[in-house]
Amino acid sequence: MGIGGALGTTLGLLAGFYGKSVDALITRLADLQLSIPFLILAISIMAVLGAGLSKVILVLGVTSWIMYARVVRGEVLAVRGRDYVLAARALGASDGLLRLRHILPNVSTSAIVIGTFEIARAILSEASLSFLGLGVQSPTPSWGGMIADGREYLTTLWWISTWPGIVIAATVMSINLLGDWLRDVLDPVSRGRGS
């Protein structure tokens, strides 16, 4: 998620800060990638690159930047006209300083919360790719690979596939609950405590 978070946050920051043609280019690039279903895009990339852990990490990083970019772009559009940003600009702050010191800290909360949900999505995506034989290869353990290995024995040894599936579901649910908690703690406005 580091690859997707860094790429998406940077692109969202640039799109929201500069607007116009930069915003249009990044937004159209995100729309283009969203028009291709994730699994088809991932299978296509994995078919070209081959299977393996490093390739799965690359595919998940390259395909997860969009949510970060869209949310950070929206936050930047809301923040860039605030008084403290205008005051810093009036005092001669460069664009880079404005983005890094005044805007990025105020939009990073949303990126952190998105990161928790993207981790859950990455776990499901990796399990899907490994189940199809395009992800992590044996002997490296993978929950998706364990489910795939156990499907031949579903009628007699059903627990071989069931337990990894339960662990995936519990892990994803736990991470989503953590994301909900972080959203409530980091963004008091969402709970009605803010002004």
C-alpha positions in Angstrom: 0.0 0.0 0.0 3.0 2.2 0.3 3.4 2.3 -3.5 -0.3 3.1 -4.1 -0.5 5.5 -1.2 2.6 7.5 -2.2 1.6 7.6 -5.9 -2.1 8.4 -5.3 -1.4 11.1 -2.6 1.2 12.8 -4.8 -1.0 12.8 -7.9 -4.1 13.9 -5.9 -2.1 16.7 -4.3 -0.8 17.9 -7.7 -4.3 17.6 -9.3 -6.0 19.6 -6.5 -3.3 22.2 -6.2 -2.7 23.1 -9.8 -6.2 22.3 -11.2 -7.0 22.8 -14.9 -4.9 20.7 -17.3 -3.0 18.8 -14.6 -6.3 18.0 -12.8 -7.9 17.0 -16.1 -5.0 14.7 -17.1 -4.8 12.9 -13.7 -8.6 12.6 -13.5 -8.8 11.1 -17.0 -6.0 8.7 -16.2 -7.9 7.6 -13.1 -11.1 7.2 -15.1 -9.3 5.2 -17.7 -7.9 2.8 -15.2 -11.3 2.5 -13.4 -12.9 1.6 -16.7 -10.9 -1.7 -16.7 -12.1 -4.2 -14.0 -9.3 -4.8 -11.5 -9.2 -8.6 -11.9 -8.9 -8.3 -15.7 -6.2 -5.7 -15.4 -4.3 -7.7 -12.8 -4.6 -10.9 -14.8 -3.3 -9.1 -17.9 -0.3 -7.6 -16.0 0.5 -10.9 -14.3 0.3 -12.8 -17.6 2.9 -10.4 -19.1 5.2 -10.2 -16.0 4.7 -13.7 -14.7 3.7 -14.9 -11.2 5.6 -14.1 -8.0 5.4 -12.1 -4.8 7.2 -9.0 -6.2 4.9 -8.9 -9.2 1.8 -9.1 -7.0 3.1 -6.2 -4.9 3.8 -4.2 -8.0 0.3 -4.9 -9.5 -1.5 -4.1 -6.2 0.5 -0.9 -5.8 -0.1 0.3 -9.4 -3.8 -0.5 -9.2 -4.5 1.0 -5.8 -3.6 4.7 -6.3 -6.9 5.9 -7.6 -8.8 6.1 -4.4 -6.0 8.0 -2.7 -5.8 10.4 -5.7 -9.5 11.1 -5.8 -10.0 11.7 -2.1 -6.8 13.8 -1.7 -7.7 15.9 -4.7 -11.1 16.7 -3.2 -9.5 17.5 0.2 -6.9 19.8 -1.5 -9.6 21.6 -3.4 -11.3 22.3 -0.1 -8.1 23.3 1.7 -6.2 25.4 -0.9 -8.5 28.4 -0.5 -8.3 28.5 3.3 -6.9 31.6 5.0 -3.7 30.0 6.3 -2.8 28.8 2.8 -3.5 32.2 1.3 -1.5 33.9 4.1 1.5 31.6 3.5 1.3 32.4 -0.2 1.1 36.1 0.5 4.3 35.8 2.6 6.1 34.3 -0.3 5.9 30.5 0.3 6.7 28.5 -2.8 4.3 26.0 -4.3 6.3 23.1 -2.9 6.4 24.5 0.6 2.6 25.2 0.5 1.9 21.6 -0.6 4.3 19.9 1.9 3.9 22.1 4.9 0.4 23.6 4.8 -1.8 21.3 2.6 -0.4 17.8 3.0 -0.7 17.6 6.8 -4.3 18.6 6.5 -5.2 15.9 4.0 -3.1 13.1 5.4 -5.8 12.0 7.8 -8.0 10.9 4.8 -5.0 9.1 3.2 -4.4 7.1 6.4 -8.0 6.0 6.7 -8.1 5.0 3.0 -4.9 3.1 3.6 -6.6 0.8 6.1 -9.4 0.0 3.6 -6.9 -0.5 0.8 -5.0 -3.0 2.9 -8.2 -5.1 3.2 -8.8 -4.8 -0.5 -5.1 -5.8 -1.2 -5.5 -8.9 1.0 -8.6 -10.0 -1.0 -6.9 -9.2 -4.3 -3.8 -11.1 -3.5 -5.9 -14.1 -2.3 -7.8 -14.0 -5.6 -4.7 -13.9 -7.7 -3.1 -16.7 -5.7 -6.2 -18.8 -6.0 -6.1 -18.4 -9.8 -2.4 -19.4 -9.7 -1.1 -15.9 -10.7 -0.1 -14.7 -7.3 2.4 -16.0 -4.8 3.8 -19.3 -5.8 4.6 -22.4 -3.7 6.4 -23.0 -1.4 5.6 -19.5 -0.1 2.4 -19.7 1.9 -0.6 -17.7 0.8 -4.2 -17.9 1.9 -5.5 -17.9 -1.6 -3.1 -20.6 -2.5 -4.2 -22.7 0.5 -7.8 -22.4 -0.6 -6.8 -23.4 -4.1 -4.9 -26.4 -2.8 -7.8 -27.6 -0.7 -10.5 -27.4 -3.4 -9.7 -30.9 -4.6 -10.6 -32.2 -1.1 -13.8 -30.2 -0.4 -15.9 -33.3 -0.1 -13.7 -35.1 2.4 -11.3 -32.6 4.0 -13.3 -29.4 3.8 -11.4 -27.6 6.5 -8.3 -27.3 4.3 -10.1 -24.6 2.3 -12.5 -23.4 5.0 -10.0 -22.2 7.6 -8.0 -20.0 5.3 -11.3 -18.5 4.0 -12.4 -17.8 7.5 -9.1 -16.2 8.4 -9.3 -14.0 5.3 -12.8 -12.9 6.2 -11.8 -12.2 9.8 -8.7 -10.3 8.8 -10.5 -8.1 6.3 -13.4 -7.4 8.8 -10.9 -6.5 11.5 -9.0 -4.1 9.2 -12.3 -2.5 8.1 -13.3 -2.0 11.7 -9.9 -0.5 12.4 -10.4 1.9 9.5 -13.8 2.9 10.8 -12.3 3.6 14.2 -9.4 5.6 12.7 -11.9 7.6 10.7 -13.9 8.4 13.9 -10.7 9.3 15.9 -8.9 11.2 13.3 -11.9 13.1 11.9 -14.2 14.2 14.7 -16.5 16.0 12.2 -17.7 12.6 11.0 -19.1 11.9 14.5 -20.6 15.3 15.0 -18.1 16.7 17.5 -16.5 19.1 15.1 -17.6 22.6 14.1 
